[in-house]
Amino acid sequence: MNEVLRRRLDERRAQSRYRSRRVLESAQGARLHMDGRELLQFCSNDYLGLANHPKLIAAMQDTAAQFGVGGGASHLVCGHSSYHHQLEERLAKITGRDRALLFSTGYMANLGTVTALLGKGDHILEDRLNHASLLDAGLLSGARFQRFQHNDMADLERRLRKLPADGNRLIVVDAVFSMDGDMAPLAELAALAQKYNAWLMADDAHGFGVLGESGAGCAEFFGLSQQELPVLMGTLGKGIGSFGAFVAGSEALIETLIQFARPYIYTTAMPPAVAAATIAGLNLLSEEPWRRQHLQELIGYFREQAQAFALPLMPSNTAIQPLLIGDEQAAMALSAALEQRGILVSAIRPPTVPVGSSRLRITLSAAHSKADIDCLLAALVEVLAA
């Protein structure tokens, strides 16, 4: 067995696609301590800079003293604490949905939701650039699975028009695409879903907490009701700074997930202290709106300056700002050159992105300053020129 595995690993190294873990020696922030060095980082999904916020830390510490560390059991046995319940109620209110249901990770939320809603004889249509968890969920559901061209409504409608009358239909997209940073046209998708009697599901992992006037995410940003966007998934470890995920929707949807979503049923509940920290993060959405405003200013400033320097930015108005490189080895070399200059930016390569579209995935945070952006831009100009 080891010989076979080693050959697979050697092949990945030869393709410049080998992944290695880094050892973090500090809390999340604009600057990280890693491998004995301080680095200015542009690769974390902590978009609002809440992962190390004192209020989240205090909430977690206080609740751990009261409820202990472990969740102890699944939500359906004896693991559903008052903090979990309070968090679900807050999430439902913030997103304008009847109810919300907590999951331990976004991957589990997507897998549990899609497989609970669909089965053999049903139909699922997904954007080609959807997150791996959504693609895996579609394949595992047993439904007839199709992928339409990225944000191509004409291609999606052609496929919807050809579907047989039998079976349920689910359209699934990322609200913000994690590697490209662009957004799905959710209003157009909702119109198509209604026209062809399909359900619409959006993965708002990279929008919840950031998009919308109050940070409620893609539903608020596009003004979509529960009827128009019946299945809303969001994660809590990015914009909110804690951990976990949720699905929000109708009473019938949430009860269906409780009864049929296997990743929910058969998983130990997240620690109550994590739920308490998440509630503190949600409080900060209204208490500190300047974080979203500052982040939007940084996004605009970075794009304006990058275009002035003719940097090969991909089109994105979100905190994810990819710099298209193309070749895997070149992307790795540029990432290494930036790190030598004290700046941490991840190189994203196939199979995460299509062949020939390797990139530097730059992510901005409210924890950054304009001076930090200037340092990044100067380093990018220098390494690209070299």
C-alpha positions in Angstrom: 0.0 0.0 0.0 2.7 2.5 0.9 4.4 2.2 -2.4 1.2 3.0 -4.2 0.5 6.0 -2.0 4.1 7.3 -2.4 3.7 7.2 -6.2 0.5 9.3 -5.9 2.3 11.8 -3.6 5.3 12.0 -5.9 3.0 12.7 -8.8 1.3 15.6 -6.9 4.8 17.1 -6.1 5.8 16.9 -9.7 2.6 18.9 -10.7 3.4 21.6 -8.1 0.1 20.7 -6.4 1.5 19.3 -3.1 -0.1 20.9 -0.1 1.8 21.5 3.2 0.5 22.7 6.6 2.0 25.7 8.3 2.2 25.9 12.1 0.5 29.1 13.5 1.9 30.4 16.7 -0.5 33.3 17.4 -4.1 34.3 17.3 -5.7 35.4 14.0 -5.1 39.0 13.1 -3.6 41.2 10.4 -0.2 39.9 11.5 0.5 36.3 12.4 3.5 34.5 14.0 4.4 31.5 11.9 7.6 29.4 11.8 9.2 31.9 14.2 8.4 35.0 12.0 5.9 37.7 12.0 4.0 38.0 8.7 1.5 40.4 7.4 -1.2 38.1 6.2 -3.7 38.3 3.4 -5.1 34.8 3.4 -7.5 34.4 6.4 -11.3 34.4 6.0 -11.6 36.4 9.3 -13.2 39.2 7.2 -14.4 41.4 10.1 -11.4 40.8 12.4 -13.5 39.2 15.1 -11.7 35.9 15.7 -9.6 37.4 18.4 -12.1 40.0 19.7 -12.1 40.4 23.5 -15.9 40.0 23.7 -15.9 36.6 21.9 -13.0 35.4 24.1 -14.8 36.5 27.3 -18.1 34.8 26.2 -16.3 31.6 25.4 -14.4 31.6 28.7 -17.4 32.5 30.8 -19.6 29.8 29.2 -16.9 27.1 29.4 -16.8 27.8 33.2 -20.5 27.2 33.3 -21.1 24.5 30.7 -17.7 22.8 30.4 -15.8 22.2 27.2 -17.5 19.3 25.3 -21.0 19.2 23.8 -21.3 15.7 25.2 -23.8 14.3 22.8 -25.7 15.0 19.6 -28.4 17.7 19.5 -31.1 15.0 19.5 -29.8 13.1 22.6 -28.7 15.6 25.3 -26.3 18.0 23.6 -28.6 20.8 22.6 -27.9 23.5 25.2 -29.7 26.8 25.9 -26.8 28.6 24.1 -27.4 26.5 21.0 -31.1 27.2 21.1 -30.5 31.0 21.6 -28.0 31.1 18.7 -30.5 29.4 16.3 -33.2 31.9 17.3 -30.8 34.8 16.7 -29.7 33.4 13.3 -33.3 33.0 12.2 -34.1 36.6 13.2 -31.0 38.1 11.5 -31.6 36.2 8.2 -35.4 36.8 8.2 -36.2 33.1 8.2 -38.7 31.1 10.3 -36.0 29.0 11.9 -32.3 28.1 11.7 -30.4 24.9 12.5 -26.8 24.6 13.7 -24.2 22.3 12.0 -20.7 21.7 13.1 -19.1 22.8 9.8 -20.2 24.2 6.5 -19.2 21.0 4.7 -21.6 19.0 7.0 -24.4 21.6 6.5 -24.2 21.3 2.7 -23.9 17.6 2.7 -26.7 17.1 5.2 -29.1 19.6 3.5 -28.7 18.4 -0.1 -28.9 14.7 0.8 -31.9 15.2 3.0 -33.8 17.1 0.3 -33.0 15.0 -2.7 -32.7 11.4 -3.8 -33.1 9.2 -6.8 -35.4 10.6 -9.4 -34.8 14.2 -8.3 -32.7 16.8 -10.1 -29.8 19.0 -8.9 -28.2 21.8 -10.9 -25.0 23.4 -9.6 -22.7 26.2 -10.8 -19.5 24.7 -12.1 -17.4 26.8 -9.6 -19.4 25.7 -6.5 -17.5 24.8 -3.4 -16.3 21.1 -3.2 -18.8 20.4 -0.4 -21.7 21.3 -2.6 -20.4 19.2 -5.5 -19.8 16.3 -3.2 -23.3 16.6 -1.7 -24.9 16.6 -5.2 -23.0 13.5 -6.2 -23.8 11.7 -2.9 -27.5 12.6 -3.0 -28.3 10.1 -5.8 -30.2 12.8 -7.7 -29.5 13.4 -11.4 -26.7 15.9 -11.2 -25.8 18.6 -13.7 -23.3 21.5 -13.6 -24.1 24.7 -15.5 -21.5 27.2 -16.8 -20.4 29.7 -14.1 -23.1 32.4 -13.6 -24.6 31.6 -17.0 -28.3 32.0 -16.7 -29.0 31.1 -20.3 -27.2 27.7 -19.8 -29.1 27.1 -16.6 -32.4 27.8 -18.2 -31.7 25.5 -21.2 -31.0 22.7 -18.7 -34.1 23.5 -16.6 -36.3 23.5 -19.7 -35.1 20.0 -20.7 -35.8 18.4 -17.3 -38.6 15.8 -17.1 -41.7 16.7 -15.1 -41.1 14.1 -12.4 -38.9 14.7 -9.3 -37.9 17.6 -7.2 -35.5 20.3 -8.6 -32.8 22.1 -6.6 -30.6 24.9 -7.9 -27.5 25.3 -5.8 -24.9 28.1 -5.9 -22.3 29.8 -3.8 -23.5 33.3 -3.0 -19.9 34.5 -3.1 -17.5 32.1 -4.9 -14.7 31.2 -2.6 -11.8 31.2 -5.1 -13.0 33.9 -7.5 -14.7 36.3 -5.1 -17.5 37.2 -7.5 -21.2 36.8 -6.6 -24.0 34.7 -7.9 -26.9 36.6 -9.6 -29.3 35.5 -6.9 -32.2 37.6 -8.0 -32.0 36.1 -11.5 -31.6 32.6 -10.1 -34.7 33.1 -7.9 -36.7 34.1 -10.9 -35.6 31.0 -12.8 -36.3 28.8 -9.9 -39.9 30.1 -9.6 -40.4 29.9 -13.4 -39.4 26.2 -13.5 -40.8 25.1 -10.2 -37.3 24.5 -8.6 -36.0 25.2 -5.1 -33.0 27.6 -4.7 -30.2 27.1 -2.2 -27.3 29.5 -1.6 -24.1 28.8 0.3 -23.4 32.2 2.0 -20.2 31.1 3.7 -18.3 34.2 2.4 -21.1 36.7 2.6 -22.8 36.2 6.0 -21.6 38.9 8.4 -20.2 40.9 5.5 -22.9 41.5 2.9 -26.0 43.5 3.5 -26.7 46.7 5.4 -26.8 44.9 8.7 -24.4 42.0 7.8 -27.2 39.5 7.3 -25.7 38.2 4.1 -26.8 37.6 0.6 -30.5 37.4 1.3 -30.4 40.9 2.7 -28.0 42.2 0.0 -30.4 41.0 -2.8 -33.6 41.6 -0.8 -34.7 38.0 -1.3 -37.5 36.6 0.9 -37.7 33.1 2.3 -40.0 32.1 -0.5 -37.6 33.4 -3.1 -34.5 31.9 -1.4 -35.9 29.0 0.6 -32.6 27.3 1.6 -29.9 29.6 3.0 -26.7 28.2 4.4 -24.1 30.3 6.2 -20.9 29.6 8.1 -19.8 31.2 11.4 -16.0 30.8 11.2 -15.4 33.5 8.7 -17.2 36.8 9.0 -18.5 36.1 12.5 -15.1 34.9 13.8 -16.1 31.7 15.6 -16.9 28.2 14.3 -19.7 26.2 12.8 -22.5 26.7 10.3 -26.2 26.9 10.0 -29.1 26.4 7.6 -32.0 28.9 7.7 -35.5 28.5 6.2 -39.0 27.5 6.8 -40.4 25.5 9.7 -40.9 22.6 7.3 -37.3 22.8 6.0 -35.7 22.8 9.4 -37.9 20.0 10.8 -37.0 18.0 7.6 -33.3 18.5 8.3 -33.7 17.5 12.0 -35.3 14.2 10.9 -33.3 13.3 7.8 -30.0 15.2 7.7 -27.6 12.4 8.8 -24.5 14.8 9.4 -26.8 16.6 11.9 -28.3 13.6 13.5 -25.1 11.6 14.1 -22.7 14.3 15.2 -21.9 15.6 18.6 -23.1 19.2 19.2 -20.5 22.0 19.1 -19.3 23.1 22.5 -21.9 25.5 24.1 -19.0 27.9 24.7 -18.5 28.2 20.9 -22.2 29.0 20.5 -21.9 31.7 23.2 -18.9 33.2 21.4 -20.9 33.2 18.2 -23.7 35.1 19.9 -21.1 37.7 21.0 -20.0 37.9 17.3 -23.5 38.5 16.1 -23.9 41.2 18.7 -21.0 43.0 17.2 -22.6 43.1 13.8 -24.9 45.8 15.1 -22.6 47.3 17.7 -19.6 47.8 15.4 -20.9 48.5 11.9 -17.7 50.3 11.1 -16.0 47.0 10.5 -18.1 46.3 7.4 -17.7 49.9 6.3 -13.9 49.9 6.7 -13.7 46.6 4.9 -15.6 48.0 1.9 -13.3 51.0 1.9 -10.3 48.8 1.8 -11.7 46.7 -1.0 -12.3 49.8 -3.1 -8.9 51.2 -2.3 -7.1 47.9 -3.1 -8.8 47.5 -6.5 -8.3 51.1 -7.5 -4.5 51.0 -6.7 -4.1 47.5 -8.2 -5.7 48.6 -11.5 -3.4 51.7 -11.5 -0.4 49.2 -11.2 -2.0 47.0 -14.0 -2.1 44.0 -11.7 -4.0 41.0 -13.2 -6.9 41.2 -10.7 -10.0 39.0 -11.4 -13.4 40.8 -11.2 -14.6 40.8 -7.6 -16.2 43.4 -5.3 -15.9 41.2 -2.2 -13.1 40.7 0.3 -11.7 37.9 -1.9 -9.4 39.5 -4.4 -7.7 36.9 -6.6 -4.7 37.7 -8.7 -4.7 35.5 -11.8 -1.2 33.9 -12.5 -2.1 30.8 -14.6 0.9 28.5 -14.1 1.1 26.4 -10.9 4.9 26.8 -10.5 4.7 30.6 -11.1 2.0 31.0 -8.5 4.0 29.1 -5.9 7.1 31.1 -6.7 5.3 34.4 -6.3 3.8 33.3 -3.0 7.3 32.3 -1.8 8.7 35.6 -2.9 6.0 37.5 -1.1 6.7 35.5 2.1 10.4 36.4 1.8 9.3 40.0 2.0 7.2 39.3 5.1 3.8 38.9 3.4 1.7 35.8 3.5 -0.6 35.1 0.5 -1.7 31.6 -0.5 -1.2 30.2 -4.0 -4.3 28.4 -5.1 -3.7 25.6 -7.7 -5.6 22.7 -9.3 -7.6 20.8 -8.4 -9.1 23.6 -6.3 -9.3 25.8 -9.4 -9.3 24.8 -13.1 -6.0 24.0 -14.8 -4.3 27.1 -16.1 -6.0 29.4 -13.6 -3.7 29.2 -10.6 -3.8 32.4 -8.6 -2.8 34.3 -5.5 -6.0 34.4 -3.4 -5.7 37.7 -1.6 -8.3 38.2 1.2 -8.9 41.5 3.0 -10.1 42.1 6.5 -11.4 44.9 8.7 -8.3 44.2 10.8 -6.1 45.6 8.0 -5.2 49.3 7.5 -4.6 51.2 4.3 -0.9 51.1 5.2 -1.1 47.3 5.2 -2.6 47.5 1.7 0.2 49.7 0.5 2.8 47.2 1.8 1.0 44.4 -0.1 0.8 46.4 -3.3 4.4 47.5 -3.2 5.5 43.8 -2.7 3.2 42.6 -5.5 4.6 45.1 -8.0 8.2 44.1 -7.0 7.7 40.3 -7.2 5.7 40.5 -10.5 8.4 42.7 -12.1 11.0 40.2 -11.0 
